[in-house]
Amino acid sequence: MLVLTRKANQSIMIGDDIEISILSVAGEKVRVGITAPRSVPVYRDEVYLEIVAERGAIAGAERSFQPEVDAALEKLAKP
């Protein structure tokens, strides 16, 4: 896992077309904005796990990644 420190109004780029922006920090709450192509699904972790569970993709595993996410990550990893 890569760990980065950012302040409000700073961003992180993932590949050429995904930007993670820190919108604000108030106490223990951090507001994050994500700019990504519509073809890249973006979910909160708890929502993603519900989607996977509904699809029946969790078979004794704590977490399983959907094929669309894997494909998007592979695309981003290629130079």
Backbone hydrogen bonds, N-H to C=O, Kabsch-Sander energy under -0.5 kcal/mol:
donor,donor_aa,acceptor,acceptor_aa,energy
4,L,2,L,-0.5
6,R,4,L,-0.5
9,N,22,I,-3.1
10,Q,7,K,-1.6
12,I,20,I,-2.4
14,I,18,I,-3.3
15,G,13,M,-0.6
17,D,14,I,-0.5
18,I,14,I,-1.2
19,E,35,T,-2.6
20,I,12,I,-3.2
21,S,19,E,-0.6
21,S,33,G,-3.4
22,I,10,Q,-2.8
23,L,21,S,-0.8
23,L,31,R,-2.8
24,S,31,R,-1.2
26,A,29,K,-2.8
29,K,26,A,-2.1
31,R,24,S,-2.7
32,V,30,V,-0.5
33,G,21,S,-3.1
35,T,19,E,-2.8
36,A,34,I,-0.6
40,V,37,P,-2.1
48,Y,44,R,-2.7
49,L,45,D,-2.5
50,E,46,E,-1.5
51,I,47,V,-2.3
52,V,48,Y,-2.6
53,A,49,L,-2.4
54,E,50,E,-2.6
55,R,51,I,-1.8
56,G,53,A,-1.2
57,A,52,V,-2.3
59,A,57,A,-0.8
69,V,66,Q,-0.6
70,D,66,Q,-2.0
71,A,67,P,-2.5
72,A,68,E,-2.2
73,L,69,V,-2.6
74,E,70,D,-2.3
75,K,71,A,-2.1
76,L,72,A,-1.9
77,A,73,L,-1.8
78,K,74,E,-1.0
